[in-house]
Amino acid sequence: MLSLRHALRLFAILYAIAFPVQAAQHINVLLYHHVSANTPPATSVSPDTFAGHMQYLHEHGYQVIDLGQALSLIQAKQELPANSVAITFDDAWRNIYTNALPIMEEYNYPFTVFVNTDPVDQNNGMAMTWDMLRDIKQRGGTLANHTRDHDYLVRKADYNQQWLADTLANIDFAQQRLQTETGSTPRWLAYPYGEYNQALKQALKARGYLAFGQHSGGIAAFSDWQALPRFPAAGPYSNLKTLRLKLASQPMPVDYQALPDTVIRLDQAANNPPTLSVKMLQQEKKGVRDQLRCFILGTAQTPTWQSQQHWQVSAAQALPSGRSRYNCTAPVWGQNNYYWLSQQWLVYKH
């Protein structure tokens, strides 16, 4: 069975990759949760491993820049520094303050913490305090919205007006608490568990929010700004041998607005396995089309091209309940680099 790691080697993305020297028009964002050796392994990275990640970025010419600055430049279609990376943390765990912050300051790296505000208000011993969050902001960090209670936003019985009103009230409450306690706060949301649907995306867009998931990939001007990807860098994704390949990738140039809804409602006879139909933003050369691969449930699959711009792929079997992803890669023509696209699915039955 062809593994993702072996497939990337076929694209000439070896560990000794030669990074582009020109400026970039995209950024890759890293996602962390806990920075601790004593928290759930799936969402944790030890302080030593985290320090190793930051040292790797420093030694290999990556430019760790402020997320807000990066988003503004991309939206204005201006160039970013070459090899730009942004760093984010979800959940505002106290170990971010005690373990990650000193390492970030050692390198003078900016970063963003997405805060669910109820644990802070309730003086949860694992969460930061408001004083800690204010201190982070004083020391160059950015604080942003992760809802008030980290509830599942779309695992609900009905997507009706009451659901949407309650969900937006949850988000707005957290936004107001952040602004009251810490001052000006960007209208950014990190979806809890990375889960969202089309209706929620549209409502957030109308309210001026940018929103981030937990599916992997980079951000460019053609991204879906209410479903921005980030590369998970903790737990099983913390291995530098694979993480550095992802850091070197570029977002696949596709029509992200046309991607299907991520939620598969089994109680509504939804199609499972789902088909991912993709429109590239330009016609792709045969060499790119021939090497496009998608990795689904641990297996590499070859998509079917309908034209030089359109392709589709489906899992060989029904997706399990919960979250799954189709991760697709293809070489960038003329570069020692590759494109990355990740589509998350939520299989859910109320």
C-alpha contacts under 8 A as a table, 3 or more apart, distances in Angstrom:
res1	aa1	res2	aa2	distance
1	M	299	T	6.80
1	M	300	A	7.38
2	L	6	H	6.44
2	L	7	A	6.61
2	L	299	T	7.03
2	L	300	A	5.93
3	S	6	H	5.23
3	S	7	A	6.17
3	S	298	G	7.46
3	S	299	T	7.07
3	S	300	A	6.70
4	L	7	A	5.09
4	L	8	L	6.23
4	L	295	F	6.69
4	L	300	A	7.23
5	R	8	L	5.29
5	R	9	R	6.58
5	R	242	T	7.05
6	H	9	R	5.11
6	H	10	L	6.63
7	A	10	L	5.08
7	A	11	F	6.80
7	A	293	R	7.96
8	L	11	F	5.14
8	L	12	A	6.93
8	L	13	I	5.83
8	L	14	L	7.79
8	L	329	T	7.92
9	R	12	A	5.16
9	R	13	I	5.25
9	R	14	L	5.71
10	L	13	I	7.32
11	F	291	Q	7.76
11	F	330	A	7.51
11	F	331	P	5.66
11	F	336	N	7.45
11	F	337	N	7.27
11	F	338	Y	6.97
12	A	336	N	5.92
12	A	337	N	7.29
13	I	16	A	7.92
13	I	17	I	5.87
13	I	245	L	6.96
13	I	336	N	6.02
13	I	337	N	5.93
13	I	338	Y	7.49
14	L	17	I	5.29
14	L	245	L	7.92
15	Y	241	K	7.44
15	Y	244	R	7.84
15	Y	245	L	7.29
17	I	336	N	6.94
18	A	336	N	7.04
19	F	83	N	7.66
19	F	248	A	7.29
20	P	82	A	7.19
20	P	83	N	7.76
21	V	82	A	6.40
22	Q	82	A	5.96
23	A	79	E	5.99
23	A	80	L	5.85
23	A	81	P	5.14
23	A	82	A	4.37
23	A	83	N	7.87
24	A	27	I	7.69
24	A	79	E	5.58
24	A	80	L	5.15
24	A	81	P	6.10
24	A	82	A	5.12
24	A	83	N	7.10
24	A	84	S	7.58
25	Q	74	I	6.36
25	Q	77	K	7.17
25	Q	78	Q	6.87
25	Q	79	E	5.10
25	Q	80	L	5.78
25	Q	220	A	6.35
25	Q	221	A	7.73
26	H	74	I	6.74
26	H	80	L	7.15
26	H	84	S	7.70
26	H	218	G	6.68
26	H	219	I	5.42
26	H	220	A	4.52
26	H	221	A	7.53
26	H	250	Q	7.17
26	H	251	P	7.41
27	I	70	A	7.25
27	I	80	L	7.89
27	I	83	N	7.59
27	I	84	S	5.43
27	I	85	V	5.70
27	I	86	A	7.28
27	I	218	G	5.62
27	I	219	I	5.37
27	I	220	A	6.86
28	N	84	S	6.88
28	N	85	V	5.16
28	N	86	A	6.56
28	N	217	G	6.79
28	N	218	G	4.42
28	N	219	I	6.32
28	N	230	R	6.84
28	N	231	F	7.22
28	N	247	L	6.36
28	N	249	S	7.99
28	N	250	Q	7.85
29	V	85	V	5.62
29	V	86	A	4.67
29	V	87	I	5.77
29	V	88	T	7.12
29	V	218	G	6.68
29	V	219	I	7.87
29	V	229	P	7.60
29	V	230	R	4.90
29	V	231	F	5.98
30	L	85	V	7.36
30	L	86	A	6.26
30	L	87	I	4.95
30	L	88	T	5.97
30	L	230	R	5.64
30	L	231	F	4.88
30	L	232	P	5.96
30	L	233	A	6.08
31	L	87	I	6.46
31	L	88	T	5.05
31	L	89	F	5.72
31	L	90	D	7.34
31	L	214	Q	7.69
31	L	230	R	5.96
31	L	231	F	5.77
31	L	232	P	4.67
31	L	233	A	5.69
31	L	234	A	7.58
32	Y	35	V	7.57
32	Y	43	T	7.41
32	Y	44	S	7.38
32	Y	45	V	7.68
32	Y	87	I	7.94
32	Y	88	T	6.22
32	Y	89	F	4.66
32	Y	90	D	6.42
32	Y	232	P	6.44
32	Y	233	A	5.85
32	Y	234	A	5.80
33	H	43	T	5.78
33	H	44	S	6.11
33	H	45	V	7.96
33	H	89	F	5.24
33	H	90	D	5.06
33	H	91	D	6.53
33	H	92	A	7.90
33	H	93	W	7.37
33	H	96	I	7.97
33	H	234	A	7.31
34	H	39	T	6.89
34	H	43	T	6.21
34	H	44	S	4.55
34	H	45	V	6.35
34	H	93	W	6.39
34	H	95	N	6.48
34	H	96	I	6.55
35	V	44	S	5.74
35	V	45	V	5.05
35	V	46	S	5.42
35	V	47	P	5.62
35	V	50	F	7.09
35	V	95	N	5.77
35	V	96	I	5.76
35	V	99	N	6.31
35	V	100	A	6.28
36	S	39	T	5.98
36	S	44	S	6.27
36	S	45	V	5.98
36	S	46	S	4.61
36	S	47	P	5.76
36	S	95	N	6.35
36	S	99	N	7.23
37	A	41	P	7.97
37	A	44	S	7.29
37	A	45	V	6.81
37	A	46	S	4.60
37	A	47	P	7.06
39	T	43	T	7.88
39	T	44	S	6.26
40	P	43	T	5.92
40	P	44	S	6.01
41	P	44	S	4.97
41	P	45	V	7.29
41	P	235	G	5.42
42	A	234	A	7.08
42	A	235	G	4.38
42	A	236	P	6.68
43	T	234	A	5.70
43	T	235	G	5.29
44	S	234	A	5.27
44	S	235	G	5.32
45	V	49	T	6.18
45	V	50	F	6.17
45	V	233	A	7.90
45	V	234	A	4.97
45	V	235	G	6.02
45	V	238	S	6.94
46	S	49	T	5.17
46	S	50	F	6.10
47	P	50	F	5.01
47	P	51	A	6.01
47	P	99	N	6.15
47	P	100	A	6.92
48	D	51	A	5.07
48	D	52	G	6.20
49	T	52	G	4.89
49	T	53	H	6.33
49	T	238	S	7.69
50	F	53	H	5.06
50	F	54	M	6.40
50	F	100	A	7.52
51	A	54	M	5.16
51	A	55	Q	6.08
51	A	103	I	6.33
52	G	55	Q	5.02
52	G	56	Y	6.06
53	H	56	Y	5.09
53	H	57	L	6.37
53	H	240	L	7.22
54	M	57	L	5.16
54	M	58	H	6.26
54	M	103	I	7.76
54	M	104	M	7.60
54	M	107	Y	7.77
55	Q	58	H	5.04
55	Q	59	E	6.06
56	Y	59	E	5.20
56	Y	60	H	5.98
57	L	60	H	5.43
57	L	61	G	6.43
57	L	62	Y	5.09
57	L	63	Q	7.64
57	L	64	V	7.80
58	H	61	G	5.94
58	H	62	Y	6.18
58	H	63	Q	7.88
58	H	107	Y	7.60
59	E	62	Y	7.78
61	G	83	N	7.13
62	Y	82	A	7.50
62	Y	83	N	4.95
62	Y	84	S	5.92
62	Y	85	V	6.70
63	Q	81	P	6.71
63	Q	82	A	7.07
63	Q	83	N	5.84
63	Q	84	S	4.65
63	Q	85	V	5.98
64	V	84	S	5.86
64	V	85	V	4.78
64	V	86	A	5.49
64	V	87	I	7.42
64	V	109	Y	6.03
64	V	110	P	6.97
65	I	69	Q	7.26
65	I	70	A	6.87
65	I	84	S	6.60
65	I	85	V	6.22
65	I	86	A	5.57
65	I	109	Y	7.12
65	I	110	P	6.16
65	I	111	F	7.95
66	D	69	Q	5.29
66	D	70	A	6.26
66	D	86	A	6.29
66	D	110	P	5.34
66	D	111	F	6.36
67	L	70	A	5.06
67	L	71	L	6.17
67	L	86	A	5.56
67	L	87	I	7.56
67	L	111	F	7.12
67	L	112	T	7.13
68	G	71	L	5.20
68	G	72	S	6.16
69	Q	72	S	5.23
69	Q	73	L	6.25
70	A	73	L	5.23
70	A	74	I	6.19
70	A	80	L	6.94
70	A	86	A	8.00
71	L	74	I	5.14
71	L	75	Q	6.05
72	S	75	Q	5.23
72	S	76	A	6.14
73	L	76	A	5.10
73	L	77	K	6.10
73	L	78	Q	5.04
73	L	79	E	6.62
73	L	80	L	6.76
74	I	77	K	4.84
74	I	78	Q	5.84
74	I	79	E	7.16
74	I	80	L	7.59
74	I	220	A	6.18
74	I	221	A	5.52
75	Q	78	Q	7.62
75	Q	221	A	5.67
77	K	221	A	6.55
80	L	84	S	6.78
81	P	84	S	5.72
83	N	248	A	7.53
85	V	247	L	7.89
86	A	110	P	7.73
86	A	111	F	6.73
87	I	110	P	7.36
87	I	111	F	4.99
87	I	112	T	6.46
88	T	111	F	5.67
88	T	112	T	4.70
88	T	113	V	5.80
88	T	114	F	7.50
89	F	92	A	7.04
89	F	96	I	7.82
89	F	111	F	7.87
89	F	112	T	6.26
89	F	113	V	4.75
89	F	114	F	6.15
90	D	93	W	7.89
90	D	113	V	5.89
90	D	114	F	4.81
90	D	115	V	6.64
90	D	146	H	7.30
90	D	190	A	7.61
91	D	113	V	7.38
91	D	114	F	5.90
91	D	115	V	5.17
91	D	116	N	5.79
91	D	127	A	7.78
91	D	146	H	6.99
92	A	96	I	6.86
92	A	113	V	6.13
92	A	114	F	6.42
92	A	115	V	5.13
92	A	116	N	7.10
92	A	127	A	5.89
92	A	128	M	5.97
93	W	96	I	5.63
93	W	97	Y	7.47
93	W	126	M	5.83
93	W	127	A	4.44
93	W	128	M	5.79
94	R	97	Y	5.30
94	R	98	T	6.44
94	R	125	G	7.81
94	R	126	M	5.49
94	R	127	A	4.73
94	R	128	M	4.45
94	R	129	T	7.93
95	N	98	T	4.89
95	N	99	N	5.33
95	N	100	A	7.00
95	N	126	M	7.72
96	I	99	N	5.47
96	I	100	A	4.76
96	I	101	L	6.22
97	Y	100	A	5.99
97	Y	101	L	5.21
97	Y	102	P	7.89
97	Y	128	M	7.24
97	Y	132	M	7.19
97	Y	136	I	7.64
98	T	101	L	6.37
98	T	102	P	7.24
99	N	102	P	6.38
99	N	103	I	7.20
100	A	103	I	5.33
100	A	104	M	6.19
101	L	104	M	5.06
101	L	105	E	6.13
102	P	105	E	5.13
102	P	106	E	6.22
103	I	106	E	5.08
103	I	107	Y	6.91
104	M	107	Y	5.52
104	M	108	N	5.94
104	M	109	Y	5.19
104	M	110	P	7.32
105	E	108	N	4.53
105	E	109	Y	6.21
106	E	109	Y	7.86
110	P	140	G	6.19
110	P	141	G	5.86
110	P	142	T	7.93
111	F	140	G	7.72
111	F	141	G	5.27
111	F	142	T	6.30
112	T	141	G	5.71
112	T	142	T	4.53
112	T	143	L	5.75
112	T	144	A	7.15
113	V	141	G	7.38
113	V	142	T	6.24
113	V	143	L	5.02
113	V	144	A	6.21
114	F	143	L	5.91
114	F	144	A	4.65
114	F	145	N	5.25
114	F	146	H	5.12
114	F	189	L	7.57
114	F	190	A	6.50
115	V	143	L	6.84
115	V	144	A	6.05
115	V	145	N	5.42
115	V	146	H	4.92
115	V	147	T	7.23
115	V	148	R	7.93
116	N	119	P	6.77
116	N	120	V	7.54
116	N	145	N	6.69
116	N	146	H	4.73
116	N	147	T	5.04
116	N	148	R	4.69
116	N	149	D	5.71
116	N	150	H	6.07
116	N	174	A	6.93
117	T	120	V	5.23
117	T	121	D	6.25
117	T	146	H	7.75
117	T	147	T	6.88
117	T	148	R	4.61
117	T	149	D	6.71
117	T	174	A	5.77
117	T	177	R	7.03
117	T	178	L	7.46
118	D	121	D	5.00
118	D	122	Q	5.98
118	D	148	R	5.13
118	D	149	D	5.48
119	P	122	Q	4.97
119	P	123	N	6.12
119	P	124	N	5.11
119	P	127	A	6.21
119	P	149	D	7.32
120	V	123	N	5.21
120	V	124	N	6.16
120	V	127	A	6.02
120	V	128	M	6.22
120	V	129	T	5.51
120	V	130	W	6.55
121	D	124	N	7.81
121	D	129	T	7.90
121	D	130	W	7.93
123	N	127	A	7.34
123	N	129	T	6.71
124	N	127	A	5.42
124	N	128	M	7.87
125	G	128	M	7.62
128	M	131	D	7.98
128	M	132	M	5.83
128	M	133	L	6.57
129	T	132	M	5.11
129	T	133	L	6.33
130	W	133	L	5.00
130	W	134	R	6.05
130	W	181	E	6.91
130	W	182	T	7.78
131	D	134	R	5.09
131	D	135	D	6.08
132	M	135	D	4.96
132	M	136	I	6.18
133	L	136	I	5.01
133	L	137	K	6.34
133	L	143	L	7.65
133	L	182	T	7.48
134	R	137	K	5.10
134	R	138	Q	6.25
134	R	181	E	7.77
134	R	182	T	5.65
135	D	138	Q	4.94
135	D	139	R	6.20
136	I	139	R	5.06
136	I	140	G	6.49
136	I	141	G	5.29
136	I	142	T	7.64
137	K	140	G	5.30
137	K	141	G	4.65
137	K	142	T	5.81
137	K	143	L	6.98
137	K	182	T	7.78
138	Q	141	G	7.19
143	L	178	L	7.77
143	L	185	T	6.63
143	L	186	P	7.85
144	A	175	Q	7.77
144	A	178	L	7.57
144	A	185	T	6.22
144	A	186	P	6.27
144	A	187	R	7.32
144	A	188	W	5.94
144	A	189	L	6.70
145	N	171	I	7.33
145	N	174	A	6.33
145	N	175	Q	5.95
145	N	178	L	7.63
145	N	187	R	7.49
145	N	188	W	6.00
145	N	189	L	4.80
145	N	190	A	6.40
146	H	150	H	6.77
146	H	171	I	7.61
146	H	174	A	7.48
146	H	189	L	5.65
146	H	190	A	5.04
146	H	191	Y	6.34
146	H	192	P	6.52
147	T	150	H	5.75
147	T	151	D	7.76
147	T	170	N	6.04
147	T	171	I	4.77
147	T	172	D	7.90
147	T	173	F	7.70
147	T	174	A	5.34
147	T	175	Q	7.73
147	T	189	L	7.49
147	T	190	A	7.92
147	T	191	Y	7.73
147	T	192	P	7.50
148	R	170	N	5.98
148	R	171	I	6.59
148	R	173	F	6.66
148	R	174	A	4.76
149	D	170	N	7.89
150	H	192	P	5.43
151	D	192	P	6.71
152	Y	155	R	5.75
152	Y	192	P	6.50
152	Y	193	Y	7.38
152	Y	195	E	7.43
153	L	156	K	7.33
153	L	167	T	6.56
153	L	191	Y	7.89
153	L	192	P	7.38
153	L	195	E	7.01
153	L	196	Y	6.85
154	V	159	Y	7.78
154	V	195	E	6.82
154	V	196	Y	6.01
154	V	197	N	6.84
155	R	348	Y	6.89
155	R	350	H	7.22
156	K	159	Y	7.04
156	K	163	W	7.77
156	K	350	H	6.67
157	A	350	H	5.59
158	D	163	W	6.97
159	Y	162	Q	7.93
159	Y	163	W	5.70
159	Y	164	L	6.84
160	N	163	W	5.31
160	N	164	L	6.39
161	Q	164	L	5.11
161	Q	165	A	6.02
162	Q	165	A	5.06
162	Q	166	D	6.04
163	W	166	D	5.24
163	W	167	T	6.07
164	L	167	T	5.09
164	L	168	L	6.09
164	L	200	L	7.17
165	A	168	L	5.28
165	A	169	A	6.04
166	D	169	A	5.04
166	D	170	N	6.23
167	T	170	N	5.13
167	T	171	I	6.45
168	L	171	I	5.04
168	L	172	D	5.96
169	A	172	D	5.03
169	A	173	F	5.91
170	N	173	F	5.26
170	N	174	A	6.55
171	I	174	A	5.34
171	I	175	Q	6.30
171	I	189	L	7.95
172	D	175	Q	4.93
172	D	176	Q	6.15
173	F	176	Q	5.19
173	F	177	R	6.25
174	A	177	R	5.09
174	A	178	L	6.18
175	Q	178	L	5.27
175	Q	179	Q	6.27
175	Q	185	T	7.37
175	Q	187	R	7.67
176	Q	179	Q	5.09
176	Q	180	T	5.99
177	R	180	T	5.09
177	R	181	E	6.03
178	L	181	E	5.33
178	L	182	T	5.61
178	L	183	G	6.92
178	L	185	T	6.70
179	Q	182	T	5.38
179	Q	183	G	4.45
179	Q	184	S	5.45
179	Q	185	T	5.70
180	T	183	G	5.96
182	T	185	T	7.77
187	R	208	G	6.78
187	R	209	Y	4.86
187	R	210	L	6.43
188	W	209	Y	5.32
188	W	210	L	4.76
188	W	211	A	5.52
188	W	212	F	7.71
189	L	209	Y	6.78
189	L	210	L	6.28
189	L	211	A	4.57
189	L	212	F	6.19
190	A	194	G	7.14
190	A	211	A	5.63
190	A	212	F	4.63
190	A	213	G	6.13
191	Y	194	G	4.75
191	Y	195	E	5.89
191	Y	196	Y	6.83
191	Y	211	A	6.99
191	Y	212	F	6.19
191	Y	213	G	5.71
191	Y	214	Q	7.95
192	P	195	E	6.35
193	Y	213	G	7.70
193	Y	214	Q	6.94
194	G	212	F	7.30
194	G	213	G	4.18
194	G	214	Q	4.55
194	G	215	H	7.06
195	E	213	G	6.85
195	E	346	L	7.27
196	Y	200	L	6.43
196	Y	201	K	7.06
196	Y	213	G	8.00
196	Y	262	T	7.12
196	Y	263	V	7.62
197	N	200	L	5.52
197	N	201	K	6.32
197	N	261	D	5.89
197	N	262	T	5.98
197	N	263	V	6.19
198	Q	201	K	5.07
198	Q	202	Q	6.17
198	Q	261	D	5.74
198	Q	262	T	7.80
199	A	202	Q	5.26
199	A	203	A	6.28
200	L	203	A	5.11
200	L	204	L	6.15
201	K	204	L	5.21
201	K	205	K	6.17
201	K	211	A	7.94
201	K	226	Q	5.50
201	K	227	A	7.39
202	Q	205	K	5.10
202	Q	206	A	6.29
202	Q	226	Q	7.87
203	A	206	A	5.14
203	A	207	R	6.41
204	L	207	R	5.01
204	L	208	G	6.27
204	L	209	Y	5.22
204	L	210	L	7.36
204	L	211	A	7.81
204	L	226	Q	7.17
205	K	208	G	5.13
205	K	209	Y	5.55
205	K	210	L	7.00
205	K	226	Q	6.61
206	A	209	Y	7.67
209	Y	226	Q	7.29
210	L	225	W	5.55
210	L	226	Q	5.13
210	L	227	A	7.88
210	L	228	L	7.94
211	A	225	W	6.40
211	A	226	Q	4.35
211	A	227	A	5.56
211	A	228	L	6.14
212	F	225	W	7.95
212	F	226	Q	6.59
212	F	227	A	5.27
212	F	228	L	4.48
212	F	229	P	6.02
212	F	230	R	7.35
213	G	227	A	5.71
213	G	228	L	5.84
213	G	229	P	5.42
213	G	230	R	6.78
214	Q	229	P	6.06
214	Q	230	R	5.73
214	Q	231	F	7.19
214	Q	232	P	6.83
215	H	229	P	5.25
215	H	230	R	6.07
215	H	231	F	6.86
215	H	232	P	7.71
215	H	325	R	7.55
215	H	342	S	5.96
215	H	343	Q	6.82
215	H	344	Q	6.05
216	S	229	P	5.20
216	S	230	R	4.93
216	S	231	F	4.41
216	S	232	P	6.76
216	S	327	N	7.92
216	S	341	L	7.30
216	S	342	S	5.58
217	G	229	P	5.22
217	G	230	R	5.74
217	G	231	F	5.98
217	G	246	K	7.88
217	G	249	S	7.95
217	G	250	Q	7.56
217	G	251	P	5.82
217	G	340	W	5.72
217	G	341	L	5.85
217	G	342	S	6.30
218	G	228	L	7.98
218	G	229	P	6.15
218	G	230	R	6.62
218	G	231	F	7.79
218	G	249	S	7.59
218	G	250	Q	6.07
218	G	251	P	4.63
218	G	340	W	7.51
219	I	222	F	7.97
219	I	223	S	5.89
219	I	228	L	6.58
219	I	229	P	6.81
219	I	251	P	6.25
220	A	223	S	5.37
220	A	251	P	6.78
222	F	253	P	7.09
222	F	254	V	7.48
222	F	255	D	7.17
222	F	256	Y	7.20
223	S	227	A	7.91
223	S	228	L	6.77
223	S	255	D	7.93
223	S	256	Y	6.00
223	S	257	Q	7.91
224	D	227	A	5.31
224	D	228	L	6.06
224	D	256	Y	5.50
224	D	257	Q	5.87
225	W	228	L	5.58
231	F	246	K	7.63
232	P	237	Y	6.19
232	P	238	S	7.87
233	A	236	P	7.98
233	A	237	Y	4.97
233	A	238	S	4.71
233	A	239	N	8.00
233	A	243	L	7.13
234	A	237	Y	5.24
234	A	238	S	4.58
235	G	238	S	5.68
236	P	239	N	7.02
237	Y	242	T	7.63
237	Y	243	L	6.79
238	S	243	L	6.63
239	N	242	T	5.87
239	N	243	L	6.00
240	L	243	L	4.71
240	L	244	R	5.62
241	K	244	R	5.94
241	K	245	L	7.14
242	T	245	L	5.34
242	T	246	K	6.67
243	L	246	K	5.16
243	L	247	L	6.23
244	R	247	L	4.89
244	R	248	A	6.37
245	L	248	A	5.29
245	L	249	S	6.62
246	K	249	S	5.16
248	A	337	N	6.91
248	A	338	Y	7.96
249	S	337	N	6.17
249	S	338	Y	5.37
249	S	339	Y	5.76
249	S	340	W	6.34
250	Q	337	N	7.61
250	Q	338	Y	6.25
250	Q	339	Y	4.83
250	Q	340	W	6.07
251	P	339	Y	5.47
251	P	340	W	5.19
251	P	341	L	6.40
252	M	329	T	7.84
252	M	339	Y	4.61
252	M	340	W	5.12
252	M	341	L	5.50
253	P	280	M	5.88
253	P	281	L	5.59
253	P	282	Q	7.80
253	P	339	Y	7.88
254	V	278	V	6.77
254	V	279	K	5.56
254	V	280	M	4.12
254	V	281	L	5.06
255	D	258	A	5.64
255	D	259	L	7.16
255	D	278	V	7.14
255	D	279	K	5.67
255	D	280	M	6.28
255	D	281	L	6.37
256	Y	259	L	5.36
258	A	278	V	7.68
258	A	279	K	7.91
259	L	276	L	7.32
259	L	277	S	6.98
259	L	278	V	6.75
260	P	276	L	7.08
260	P	277	S	7.79
261	D	264	I	7.92
262	T	343	Q	7.59
262	T	344	Q	6.04
262	T	345	W	4.63
262	T	346	L	6.01
263	V	345	W	5.84
263	V	346	L	4.78
263	V	347	V	6.20
263	V	348	Y	7.23
264	I	270	A	5.70
264	I	271	N	7.14
264	I	272	N	7.25
264	I	274	P	7.91
264	I	345	W	6.98
264	I	346	L	5.89
264	I	347	V	4.76
264	I	348	Y	6.14
265	R	268	Q	5.40
265	R	269	A	6.92
265	R	270	A	5.56
265	R	347	V	6.23
265	R	348	Y	5.20
265	R	349	K	5.70
266	L	269	A	5.33
266	L	270	A	5.50
266	L	347	V	6.96
266	L	348	Y	6.03
266	L	349	K	5.06
267	D	270	A	7.52
267	D	348	Y	7.98
267	D	349	K	5.37
267	D	350	H	6.84
271	N	274	P	5.56
272	N	317	Q	7.99
272	N	318	A	5.18
272	N	319	L	6.49
273	P	314	S	6.46
273	P	315	A	5.72
273	P	316	A	7.49
273	P	317	Q	6.08
273	P	318	A	4.37
273	P	319	L	5.68
274	P	314	S	5.97
274	P	315	A	7.13
275	T	312	Q	6.71
275	T	313	V	5.71
275	T	314	S	4.52
275	T	315	A	7.53
276	L	312	Q	5.38
276	L	313	V	5.39
276	L	314	S	6.23
276	L	343	Q	7.97
277	S	310	H	7.42
277	S	311	W	5.98
277	S	312	Q	4.28
277	S	313	V	6.77
278	V	310	H	5.72
278	V	311	W	5.44
278	V	312	Q	5.97
279	K	309	Q	5.62
279	K	310	H	4.65
279	K	311	W	6.77
280	M	283	Q	6.92
280	M	284	E	7.83
280	M	309	Q	4.88
280	M	310	H	6.24
281	L	309	Q	7.08
282	Q	309	Q	6.15
283	Q	308	Q	4.89
283	Q	309	Q	4.79
284	E	288	V	6.22
284	E	289	R	6.44
284	E	308	Q	5.46
284	E	309	Q	6.31
285	K	288	V	5.42
285	K	289	R	6.35
285	K	308	Q	7.36
285	K	333	W	7.67
286	K	289	R	4.96
286	K	290	D	5.92
287	G	290	D	5.29
287	G	291	Q	6.43
287	G	333	W	7.80
288	V	291	Q	5.36
288	V	292	L	6.31
288	V	330	A	6.04
288	V	331	P	5.72
288	V	332	V	7.15
288	V	333	W	6.65
289	R	292	L	5.43
289	R	305	W	7.58
289	R	308	Q	7.66
289	R	330	A	7.54
291	Q	330	A	5.82
291	Q	331	P	6.97
292	L	302	T	6.68
292	L	303	P	7.02
292	L	328	C	7.06
292	L	329	T	5.76
292	L	330	A	4.41
292	L	331	P	7.45
293	R	300	A	6.37
293	R	301	Q	5.77
293	R	302	T	5.07
293	R	303	P	6.57
293	R	328	C	5.53
293	R	329	T	5.60
293	R	330	A	6.58
294	C	300	A	5.62
294	C	301	Q	5.17
294	C	302	T	6.37
294	C	303	P	7.00
294	C	313	V	7.67
294	C	326	Y	6.21
294	C	327	N	5.37
294	C	328	C	3.99
294	C	329	T	6.45
295	F	298	G	6.20
295	F	299	T	5.40
295	F	300	A	4.44
295	F	301	Q	6.13
295	F	326	Y	5.87
295	F	327	N	5.17
295	F	328	C	6.20
296	I	299	T	5.27
296	I	300	A	6.39
296	I	301	Q	7.20
296	I	315	A	6.30
296	I	325	R	6.60
296	I	326	Y	5.16
296	I	327	N	6.80
297	L	315	A	7.93
297	L	324	S	7.57
297	L	325	R	7.79
301	Q	313	V	7.72
301	Q	315	A	7.99
302	T	313	V	7.38
303	P	311	W	6.34
303	P	312	Q	5.49
303	P	313	V	4.67
303	P	314	S	7.89
304	T	311	W	5.38
304	T	312	Q	5.47
304	T	313	V	6.41
305	W	308	Q	6.93
305	W	309	Q	7.73
305	W	310	H	5.79
305	W	311	W	4.11
305	W	312	Q	6.62
306	Q	309	Q	7.67
306	Q	310	H	5.39
306	Q	311	W	5.59
306	Q	312	Q	7.91
307	S	310	H	5.17
307	S	311	W	7.11
315	A	318	A	6.92
315	A	319	L	7.45
319	L	324	S	7.00
319	L	347	V	7.10
320	P	323	R	7.81
320	P	324	S	7.59
320	P	347	V	6.74
321	S	346	L	7.30
321	S	347	V	4.79
321	S	348	Y	5.99
322	G	345	W	7.95
322	G	346	L	5.35
322	G	347	V	5.10
322	G	348	Y	6.34
323	R	344	Q	6.84
323	R	345	W	5.53
323	R	346	L	4.56
323	R	347	V	6.43
324	S	344	Q	5.80
324	S	345	W	5.21
324	S	346	L	6.58
324	S	347	V	7.99
325	R	342	S	6.50
325	R	343	Q	5.46
325	R	344	Q	4.35
325	R	345	W	5.88
326	Y	342	S	5.63
326	Y	343	Q	5.19
326	Y	344	Q	6.54
327	N	340	W	7.30
327	N	341	L	5.84
327	N	342	S	4.41
327	N	343	Q	6.56
328	C	340	W	5.85
328	C	341	L	5.07
328	C	342	S	6.17
329	T	338	Y	6.57
329	T	339	Y	5.33
329	T	340	W	4.72
329	T	341	L	6.40
330	A	338	Y	5.46
330	A	339	Y	5.18
330	A	340	W	6.98
331	P	335	Q	7.75
331	P	336	N	7.80
331	P	337	N	6.07
331	P	338	Y	4.04
331	P	339	Y	5.95
332	V	335	Q	5.61
332	V	336	N	7.28
332	V	337	N	5.57
332	V	338	Y	4.74
332	V	339	Y	6.07
335	Q	338	Y	7.80
